[in-house]
Structures are given as structure tokens and as C-alpha cells.
Amino acid sequence: MLKGPGCISEQGSQNMMAGGRILLLTLGLLCLLSSAYAARKDDVRVLIDVSGSMKHNDPHKLRAPALRLLVGLLPEGSTSGVWTFGQYVNMPVKLGRVDRRWKKLARAESKRIHSRGLHTNIEEVLKRASFGWTKPDKNTRRSLILLTDGMVDISRDAKKNAASRRRILKNILPRLKKAGVRLHTIALSAGADKALLKQLSAVTGGDYIQVDNARSLERAFLKLFEKAAPVDSLAIEGNRFKLDTSVHDMTVLIFRKGAKPVVLLNPQGKAFDYQKHPRNFSWNQEQSYELITVKKPMAGEWIIKGSKDPDNRVMIVTNLKLETSDLPPSILAGDKVLVEAELLNKGKRITRESFLSLVNFQVEVNGKTRYPMLDTGNGADSKKGDGRYSIDLTGKLGGGDQLLIIRAKGATFERQFRYTLDNFLSIVDVRLTEDKSAKHFYLSIIPHIEIIDPESLHIKIKLEGGESPVAHQEPGGLWVAEIDKKNEGKFVTIIVDAKRHTGGKVQAKIKKKLVLEKVIKENHAASPATEKKNDNHVKEKSAHDKQNSQKEDTKTEEHGKTNWFLVGWIILVVNIVLAIIGILIFKLWKKKKMSQEAEDDKDVAL
């Protein structure tokens, strides 16, 4: 049957429909791929304690410059907000997209941080700041940073405070974990509820930091920023760093020692500082650090004229990014530690062999040992030539805090990522002390709640000879067993069963001898033989000194009487010289003080 030129056959119609479906499917796949390669957005919410106890623990309100540091480091396009809490909860900086306007508001509001709150309502601030977070979001990295110096305190009634603490652990904490929120905590004083803060961080995969004084807050915020919103950074070697042409923006953080300002030299040798810099610079100066952000910086070698500090950073925004695998903040010795890294160009993994053959991937541990990362398909690496480099560090890390620097270094560029984790050698610590009467031992068992659930803890103690002392839980999570001193010298076995925060079960078996560790003093007791030898030596020395004394007396007599007139003149001359030196020192000190006061006035005016 013939059809007109404007007609379409049934077969052609079906072909067109099939083609349309293929086109739509292709477009859908492209969208999925682009979203898969898109970088995760960061949502960082900051919770700051403004209770009255901060007058003592942070008298100079150093929470403010610490917050300004975090604000300056947050990448544009991320989401953030600031909550303060005492008896009531306020949100001085509204939750929103981080841009220049948001940062300006946050810096201004940081100056209003106070210490007038009557209580410490941790429960309410956690509820308010995490509102709406009920299920995980694969496209968003969610983080809470909680800074406090106290305990849960909502009332004068201890029962109400205890009930609030239980609600945090039973209701809020499981919801945060389910929603994929990492809760990072900072304890600013010895009076903070460390057990609670450690548990909040451990369960959610966050970091816990103990800060001894407010001066350390800025560095604590820096460490948590690198966990909450990790960005690419460059190595600083001898106060020099190199920028490649793919860098769009850079942020330079320099910690200062003393009043000397920071100077930054670009590749052409031009010097810039806080008072004199181009429009594409944003320069913030605080008492202890300077934070410089540069839009479209010049490629080449830059020089920092300022203090060398291990916490100085150069962070960059670039299309050529180093992506690394997530690592837990705390591990137990023997846990598998697999580190993986890849380079992304505009969100897509680079697999081109001609490019990657010129790039060296490695992990540096504690600034000492370096391990190469490979893409050979052998050992820790799952697939050869896929552009994802791997290294298995299981069993290669020491105990305690471990600093890992993951690097990708090419002929014209370098990227690095810093990560800290705490490697625990056991799930508990065991200590032995004695009571004041010296009739009993106290066997203390301290669980590491960073890696185990304290409520799942089950402890058995077996004493040599068959006795089984009972351990009782003390406030703060400590377990203590009392053992009669007559068992001194015997061995005791402690068996601890617990559940990991990751879900698995773990057991520790520790054998300890009931002997107190004696402190070795400088003047420790010597053996009888040594005492006898020393005694003879003292006698010999005494006789020798007596003989010398007699000789000296004889010599003195032979020289005749002292010339006291000459001695008097010498003393007078020495006193005159000392008086002149004292006057000169006082004048120099007074001049320096006046100069310093003038410089302080100048800083205030700025």
C-alpha cells in the first residue's frame, strides 16, 4: 500500500518511539553519572556554649576568633549555621548557604559571644541544630561541632539533669547516627562531661578533643574543620608552596608568634600584607593567626614571611582534586586500615595511564615513614589500572594519635590530604593503686568508650588461687575492684567483653601482677655494698678536704694580712657600674613599652 510523502509508516513510528526511549534512557544515565561524580556538599553546624562557667574557662572570649577561623575556612557553596546555648538556645547566624555575605554576618555575630547563660542545655541545642535530619542524604556530608565546658545542666534538680542526659543518649544520639551525622565534640575544661562527649562522637564517627585552655581552641577548630569539610591542600616546605594553573582560589592560614605581621610574596616577588594587598585578596588578622583568601591567584612559587608552624595551611579550590577514602577517627590495634586515593578532574576520576605514570601516590605516617600507594591490582588494590591507588596500613601504625598525610605529586602539581586517627592498643586500660591504709589494692579498669559501647561492658576478674573480686562502676564510667593486700605478688586476670560501636563484639584478656610500680627518685636507696663504698669515698674525701684546708690556711697566713682599703675601692667601683647599667636598662624598657603601646593603639584603630 502506497503512502503519501507526509505520512509515516507504522514501522517508522515504532522506530521513532524506540529511538526516543533510548535517547531518554541515555540522558537519564548521563544525569546519574554526573550526579555520582558531583562532589558531596558540606553541611556544618556549630554549637557554642555561653554558660556562666565560661567566664572562668574562657575569660578572654577566645571562642570568637576560633569561630571566625572556622567561618573563614568554610568553602563557599557549603551550608552552615551557628547556635549558642546556656539556659536557652539562640541562632545568631542563621542556617544558610555560605557566601561572602554569610561570612560577613558570622564574623560580626562572633563578637557578641558572651558567658552569661545560667545553665548548659546540651539536649535542647542538639535538638534544634539537627532539626529535620531524620534520614541520611548521600549527597551531603553532615557535621555538628559541639563546644562546651560543662555537664548537662538544665535545672537545680539533679534528677532532671540525669533524665536530660539519658534522653540525649537514648533518643537524640540514635537519630543522629541514623541520619549519617558526625558529631564532633570539644571539652574546654576538666569539669566537662567527658564520658558523654566521647560517646556522642564515638557513636557517630566524629572526633573528641580535650582542650586544656581556650588558647588551643583555634587549632581544635582547624582539626575539626578538616574532618567536617575536607578540602585539597598543598605542602608547605621552608615557608614556600607552589600553585599550579588549575587552582582557582587559595586560602592561606598562618599562625603568628608575637606581634610581627605576616607578609606574602607572589611568584613575581611582590610583597603583600594586612594593610596593603590587591582587591582579589581577603585578609583577616587576629591576635594569633592571619587568614588570607586569594581569588584567581598567580601560578608559581609563593613565599610566606612569618612563623613556621606545623598547623599552617594552604587550602585550594581546583578542578584537579585529590579524593580519599573515609577513615574512622578511632581504631583498635588489628583493625583493617585501607587507604585509597584517586585524582578527579572536574568530578571525574582520571584513569589515563600517560598522565598517572607521572604521578606519585604515597602515605606519610607521623612525618617519618612513607608508604607507596599502588594501582597494580595486587594486595590491597582491587583492580589494576582503574586510577584508584591503595595501601593497607593494618599493623603498620603505632599506638596513640597517628597523623596520615596522603599525597599525589606530579611533575607540575601536588595535592595532599591530612587525617588524624587514634589507634588504641586495647579496649581498656588497667591501673593498680592502694588505699590510704595500705591494706587494699584498687584495681581500676578504664574503658575506651571511643571504640566500645560502655553499656555493653561485661567484666570478669579472676585472682590466682580461685577468688573472683567484683568490679563496681564509678561515676564517669570507671570500674574499680577492691583486693586484699595479702594477695600482693599474685597474678590477676581481667576478662572484658564488649560491643564495638561498629556492631561487632570484642574481648580483651589482661594478666597483671599485683605489685605497685615504685617511683624511682633521684636520691634512691642504694644497696649495702654501694653504701659501704660511698661511705669510704666520703671518708677519703673528708680527709682530703681537711688536708687541703690546712694547706690553704697555711698559704693565707704566708700571704699576710688583707688590704681592706683596696677591697673598699673595688666594691665602690662595681656598685657605680651596676647603677649605670640599671639606669640604661630602665630607659630602654620604658622606650620599648611606649612603642608597644603606640603599636597596640594602631591595631585597635585598624
C-alpha positions in Angstrom: 0.0 0.0 0.0 1.4 3.4 -1.0 1.7 6.2 1.4 1.8 10.0 0.8 5.1 11.8 1.3 3.9 13.4 4.6 2.8 10.1 6.1 4.8 7.9 8.4 4.6 4.1 8.3 3.6 2.2 11.5 7.1 0.6 11.5 8.7 4.1 11.3 6.6 5.3 14.1 7.7 2.4 16.3 11.3 3.0 15.4 11.0 6.7 16.3 9.4 5.7 19.7 12.1 3.2 20.3 14.7 5.8 19.5 13.1 8.3 21.8 13.2 5.8 24.6 16.8 5.1 24.0 17.5 8.9 24.0 15.7 9.4 27.3 17.5 6.4 28.8 20.8 7.8 27.7 20.1 11.2 29.1 19.0 9.6 32.4 22.2 7.6 32.6 24.2 10.8 31.9 22.4 12.6 34.7 23.0 9.7 37.1 26.7 9.7 36.2 27.1 13.4 36.6 25.4 13.3 40.0 27.6 10.3 41.0 30.7 12.3 40.1 29.4 15.5 41.7 31.2 16.4 44.9 29.4 16.0 48.2 28.1 19.2 49.7 29.1 20.0 53.3 26.6 21.0 56.0 28.5 22.1 59.1 26.6 23.4 62.1 28.4 24.9 65.1 27.1 24.8 68.7 28.8 27.1 71.2 28.4 27.1 75.0 27.8 30.6 76.5 27.1 29.4 80.1 28.4 31.4 83.1 31.3 29.0 83.7 32.9 30.2 80.5 33.9 33.4 82.4 36.5 31.2 84.1 37.4 28.8 81.3 37.4 31.4 78.5 37.8 34.8 80.2 39.1 36.5 77.0 36.3 35.0 74.8 38.7 33.2 72.6 35.7 31.3 71.3 35.1 34.3 69.0 38.4 34.2 67.0 38.2 30.4 66.9 34.7 30.7 65.3 36.0 33.3 62.9 38.7 30.9 61.8 36.2 28.2 61.1 34.0 30.7 59.2 36.9 31.8 57.1 37.8 28.3 56.2 34.3 27.1 55.2 34.1 26.7 51.4 31.6 28.8 49.6 28.6 26.8 48.5 28.5 24.8 51.7 25.8 25.1 54.3 26.3 26.3 57.9 24.8 28.0 60.9 25.8 28.9 64.5 23.8 28.2 67.6 24.6 29.4 71.2 23.3 27.8 74.3 23.1 28.3 78.0 19.6 28.0 79.6 18.1 29.0 76.3 19.2 28.2 72.7 19.7 31.0 70.1 20.7 31.0 66.5 22.8 34.2 66.0 23.9 33.1 62.5 21.0 31.6 60.6 21.4 28.3 58.7 22.1 29.1 55.0 24.4 28.9 52.1 28.0 30.0 52.8 29.0 33.0 50.7 30.6 36.4 51.3 27.5 37.9 52.8 27.0 34.9 55.2 30.7 35.1 56.3 30.5 38.8 57.0 27.4 38.3 59.2 29.0 35.4 61.0 32.2 37.4 61.7 30.1 40.3 63.1 28.0 38.0 65.3 31.1 36.2 66.7 31.9 39.4 68.6 28.7 39.0 70.6 29.6 35.7 72.1 29.2 36.0 75.9 29.3 34.0 79.1 26.0 34.9 80.8 24.0 31.7 80.4 22.5 30.2 83.6 22.6 26.6 82.6 24.1 24.2 79.9 21.2 22.9 77.9 23.0 20.4 75.6 19.9 18.4 74.9 17.9 21.4 73.5 20.7 22.7 71.3 21.3 19.2 69.8 17.6 19.0 69.0 17.4 22.5 67.5 20.5 22.3 65.4 19.7 18.9 64.0 16.0 19.6 63.2 14.9 17.9 60.0 17.8 15.4 60.0 15.8 12.1 60.2 17.3 10.1 57.3 20.7 10.1 55.6 21.5 12.2 52.5 24.1 10.6 50.2 24.9 13.9 48.6 25.6 15.8 51.8 28.3 15.4 54.5 26.6 16.4 57.7 28.5 17.5 60.8 27.8 19.1 64.2 30.6 20.7 66.1 29.7 21.0 69.8 31.9 23.1 72.2 31.1 23.0 75.9 32.9 23.3 79.3 30.3 21.6 81.5 27.8 18.9 82.2 24.2 18.5 81.2 22.6 21.2 83.4 19.0 22.2 82.8 17.9 22.6 86.4 19.0 22.7 90.0 17.3 19.3 90.3 19.9 16.6 89.7 17.2 14.1 88.7 16.1 16.4 85.8 19.7 16.7 84.6 20.2 13.0 84.7 16.9 12.5 82.7 18.1 15.0 80.1 21.4 13.2 79.7 19.5 9.9 79.2 17.3 11.4 76.6 20.4 12.6 74.7 21.8 9.0 74.7 18.6 7.1 74.1 16.7 9.5 71.7 18.9 12.1 70.1 22.1 10.0 69.6 20.5 7.1 67.7 18.6 9.6 65.4 21.8 11.4 64.6 23.6 8.2 63.8 20.7 7.0 61.6 20.8 10.3 59.7 24.5 10.0 58.9 25.5 12.9 61.1 29.1 13.1 62.5 29.1 14.8 65.9 32.5 16.3 66.8 32.9 17.5 70.4 35.3 19.8 72.2 35.7 19.7 76.0 37.0 23.0 77.2 37.6 22.1 80.9 38.2 19.3 83.3 34.6 19.8 84.5 33.1 18.8 81.2 31.1 15.6 80.9 33.9 13.8 79.0 32.2 10.4 79.1 29.1 11.9 77.4 31.1 13.9 74.8 33.3 10.9 73.9 30.3 8.7 73.5 28.5 11.2 71.3 31.5 11.4 69.0 32.3 7.7 69.0 28.9 6.5 68.1 28.5 8.9 65.2 32.1 8.6 63.9 33.1 12.1 65.0 36.2 13.4 66.8 36.5 14.2 70.5 39.1 16.8 71.5 40.1 17.7 75.1 41.3 21.4 75.2 43.3 22.4 78.4 42.9 26.1 77.8 41.0 28.5 75.5 44.2 29.4 73.6 44.1 26.0 71.9 40.5 26.5 70.6 41.6 27.8 67.2 43.8 24.7 66.5 41.0 22.4 67.7 38.5 24.1 65.3 41.1 23.7 62.5 41.3 20.0 63.1 37.6 19.5 63.2 37.1 21.6 60.1 39.4 19.2 58.2 37.2 16.4 59.3 33.8 18.2 58.7 34.6 19.8 55.3 37.8 18.3 53.9 39.5 20.3 51.1 42.6 19.9 48.9 45.7 21.4 50.4 49.3 22.0 49.3 52.6 21.1 51.0 54.5 24.0 52.7 58.2 23.4 52.6 60.5 26.0 54.1 57.6 28.5 54.1 57.3 28.1 50.4 54.5 26.5 48.3 53.8 26.1 44.6 50.5 26.8 42.8 49.6 25.1 39.5 47.4 26.6 36.8 44.3 24.6 37.8 43.9 26.5 41.1 41.0 28.9 41.2 41.2 30.1 44.8 43.5 29.6 47.7 43.2 30.2 51.5 46.4 30.6 53.5 46.3 30.1 57.2 49.4 31.3 59.2 49.7 31.1 62.9 51.7 34.0 64.4 54.2 34.0 67.2 54.5 37.5 68.6 53.3 40.8 67.1 55.2 40.5 63.8 52.7 40.6 60.9 52.6 38.1 58.0 53.9 39.0 54.6 53.1 37.1 51.5 55.3 37.2 48.3 53.8 36.2 45.0 55.8 34.5 42.2 56.8 37.9 40.8 58.3 38.8 44.2 55.7 41.4 45.1 55.0 41.6 48.8 51.5 41.9 50.3 50.4 42.2 54.0 47.3 43.0 56.0 47.5 46.7 55.3 48.5 46.6 51.6 47.0 44.0 49.3 45.0 43.8 46.0 41.2 43.6 45.7 41.3 39.9 44.9 42.7 39.3 48.5 40.5 38.9 51.6 42.8 39.4 54.6 41.7 38.7 58.2 44.1 39.4 61.0 43.7 38.0 64.6 45.9 38.1 67.6 47.3 34.6 66.9 46.8 34.0 63.2 46.2 35.6 59.8 43.8 34.1 57.2 44.2 35.2 53.6 41.9 34.1 50.8 43.0 34.9 47.2 40.8 34.7 44.1 42.5 33.6 40.9 46.0 33.5 42.4 49.0 33.6 40.2 50.6 30.2 39.4 54.1 29.6 40.6 56.1 29.6 43.9 54.8 31.8 46.8 56.7 32.6 49.9 55.4 33.2 53.4 57.4 35.6 55.6 56.1 34.6 59.0 56.4 32.0 61.7 56.9 28.3 60.7 54.2 26.2 62.3 53.0 22.6 61.7 49.4 23.9 61.7 50.0 26.4 58.9 47.9 25.5 55.8 47.4 26.3 52.2 44.0 25.2 51.0 42.8 25.4 47.4 39.8 25.3 45.2 40.6 23.5 42.0 39.3 21.2 39.2 42.1 18.8 39.9 41.2 17.3 43.2 42.5 14.5 45.4 39.7 12.2 46.7 40.4 9.8 49.5 38.5 7.1 51.3 36.8 7.8 54.6 38.7 6.7 57.7 37.4 6.3 61.3 38.6 8.7 64.0 39.4 5.8 66.3 40.6 2.2 65.6 41.6 -0.8 67.7 45.0 -2.4 67.0 44.5 -5.1 64.4 41.6 -3.3 62.7 41.9 -3.2 58.9 43.2 0.2 57.8 42.8 0.5 54.0 43.7 3.9 52.5 42.6 4.6 48.9 43.0 7.7 46.8 42.3 9.0 43.3 42.6 12.2 41.3 39.5 13.8 39.9 39.3 16.3 37.1 36.0 18.2 37.1 34.5 15.5 39.2 35.6 12.5 37.1 38.3 10.0 38.1 41.4 10.2 36.0 42.4 6.8 34.5 44.7 7.9 31.7 47.9 5.9 32.1 50.0 8.5 30.3 49.1 11.1 33.0 49.1 8.8 36.0 52.5 7.3 35.2 54.0 10.7 36.1 52.1 10.9 39.4 53.5 9.5 42.7 50.9 8.5 45.3 52.0 7.9 48.9 51.0 8.0 52.6 53.3 9.6 55.2 52.8 8.5 58.8 53.7 10.8 61.6 56.1 12.7 59.4 58.5 9.8 59.4 57.6 6.6 57.4 56.3 6.8 53.8 54.4 4.1 52.1 53.8 4.0 48.3 50.2 3.6 47.1 49.8 1.3 44.1 47.3 0.6 41.3 48.6 -2.8 40.3 45.6 -5.0 41.2 47.7 -6.8 43.8 47.4 -6.9 47.6 45.2 -4.1 48.9 44.4 -2.8 45.4 41.2 -4.3 44.0 41.6 -3.5 40.3 44.6 -2.8 38.1 44.7 0.5 36.1 41.4 1.9 37.4 43.0 5.1 38.7 42.3 4.2 42.4 45.5 3.8 44.4 45.6 1.8 47.6 47.8 0.8 50.6 46.9 -1.5 53.5 48.3 0.1 56.8 47.0 -2.7 59.0 49.6 -3.5 61.7 51.9 -0.6 60.5 50.6 2.0 62.9 51.8 2.7 66.4 49.6 3.4 69.4 48.0 6.7 70.1 47.4 9.6 67.7 48.5 8.9 64.2 48.9 11.7 61.5 48.4 10.5 58.0 49.3 12.7 55.0 48.0 11.3 51.7 49.9 12.8 48.7 49.6 12.8 45.0 52.6 14.5 43.4 53.1 15.1 39.7 55.6 17.0 37.6 53.7 20.3 37.8 51.3 19.9 40.8 50.9 18.4 44.2 47.8 17.6 46.3 47.6 16.4 49.9 45.0 15.4 52.4 45.7 15.2 56.2 43.9 12.8 58.5 44.4 12.0 62.2 43.2 8.9 63.9 43.7 7.4 67.4 45.0 3.8 67.5 44.0 2.0 70.7 46.1 -1.0 71.7 43.4 -2.4 73.9 39.7 -1.7 74.7 40.6 -0.9 78.3 43.4 0.5 80.5 44.2 -1.3 83.8 45.8 0.6 86.7 46.7 -0.6 90.2 46.8 1.7 93.3 46.3 1.2 97.0 44.1 2.8 99.7 45.4 5.2 102.4 45.7 2.4 105.0 47.8 0.3 102.5 45.6 -2.7 103.4 43.9 -3.0 100.0 44.7 -2.7 96.3 42.4 -0.8 94.0 42.2 -2.4 90.5 40.8 0.3 88.1 39.5 -0.6 84.7 39.1 2.3 82.3 37.1 1.5 79.2 37.9 3.3 75.9 34.5 4.5 75.1 35.8 5.9 71.8 35.7 2.4 70.4 33.3 0.4 72.6 29.7 0.9 73.9 30.1 1.4 77.7 26.7 -0.1 78.4 27.7 -3.4 76.8 30.7 -3.8 79.0 31.0 -7.1 81.0 33.9 -7.6 83.3 35.2 -10.8 85.0 38.2 -10.8 87.4 40.0 -14.0 88.5 42.6 -13.9 91.2 45.4 -16.5 91.3 44.0 -19.1 93.8 40.4 -19.0 92.6 39.0 -15.9 94.2 36.8 -13.6 91.9 36.7 -10.0 93.1 33.7 -7.9 91.8 34.2 -4.7 89.9 31.8 -1.8 90.6 31.1 1.1 88.2 32.0 4.5 89.5 30.8 7.9 88.2 32.4 8.8 84.9 32.5 5.2 83.6 35.4 3.9 85.7 35.2 0.3 87.1 37.0 -0.5 90.4 37.6 -3.8 92.2 39.0 -3.9 95.8 41.6 -6.7 96.5 43.1 -7.5 99.9 46.8 -6.6 100.2 47.6 -10.1 101.4 47.4 -11.1 97.7 50.4 -9.0 96.8 52.7 -10.6 94.2 49.9 -12.8 92.8 48.6 -12.6 89.3 45.1 -11.3 88.4 43.3 -11.9 85.1 40.8 -9.4 83.8 38.4 -10.6 81.0 36.5 -7.8 79.3 33.7 -8.4 76.8 32.1 -5.5 75.0 30.4 -4.4 71.8 32.0 -2.1 69.3 30.3 1.0 68.1 30.5 -0.6 64.6 28.4 -3.5 65.8 30.9 -6.3 66.3 31.9 -8.0 69.6 35.3 -7.8 71.1 37.1 -9.3 74.1 40.3 -8.4 75.9 42.1 -10.7 78.3 44.7 -8.9 80.5 47.0 -10.5 83.1 48.6 -8.3 85.7 50.8 -8.8 88.7 49.6 -7.3 92.0 52.7 -5.2 92.6 52.7 -1.4 92.8 55.1 0.3 90.4 57.6 2.2 92.6 58.6 5.7 91.5 62.4 5.9 91.1 63.6 9.0 92.9 66.8 10.9 92.2 68.2 10.1 95.7 67.0 6.5 95.7 68.1 4.0 98.3 71.4 2.2 97.5 72.5 -1.3 98.2 74.5 -2.1 101.3 77.7 -2.7 99.2 77.2 0.6 97.5 76.5 2.4 100.8 79.7 1.0 102.2 81.7 2.0 99.1 80.1 5.5 99.2 80.9 5.8 102.9 84.5 5.0 102.3 84.6 7.5 99.5 83.1 10.2 101.8 85.7 9.5 104.5 88.5 9.7 102.0 87.1 12.9 100.5 86.7 14.4 104.0 90.3 13.6 104.9 91.4 15.1 101.6 89.4 18.3 102.0 90.7 18.6 105.6 94.3 18.3 104.3 93.6 20.9 101.5 92.0 23.2 104.1 95.1 23.1 106.2 97.3 23.9 103.2 95.1 26.8 102.2 95.2 28.2 105.8 98.9 28.0 105.7 99.1 29.8 102.3 96.8 32.5 103.6 99.0 33.1 106.7 102.0 33.2 104.4 100.5 36.0 102.3 99.9 38.2 105.3 97.0 40.5 106.1 94.2 41.5 103.7 94.4 45.1 102.1 90.9 46.3 103.1 91.5 49.8 101.6 91.9 48.2 98.1 88.8 46.0 98.7 86.7 49.0 99.6 87.7 50.8 96.4 86.8 47.8 94.2 83.4 47.4 95.8 82.6 51.1 95.2 83.6 51.0 91.5 81.5 47.8 90.9 78.4 49.5 92.5 78.8 52.6 90.3 79.0 50.4 87.2 75.9 48.4 88.2 73.9 51.6 88.8 74.8 53.0 85.4 73.7 49.7 83.7 70.5 49.7 85.7 69.6 53.2 84.5 70.3 52.3 80.9 68.1 49.2 81.1 65.2 51.1 82.6 65.4 53.8 79.8 65.4 51.1 77.1 62.5 49.3 78.7 60.4 52.5 79.1 61.1 53.3 75.4 60.1 49.8 74.2 56.9 50.0 76.3 55.8 53.3 74.8 56.5 51.9 71.3 54.4 48.8 72.1 51.5 50.9 73.4 51.6 53.0 70.2 51.5 49.9 68.1 48.6 48.5 70.1 46.7 51.7 69.5 47.4 51.4 65.8 46.0 47.8 65.8 42.8 48.9 67.6 42.3 51.7 65.1 42.5 49.2 62.2 
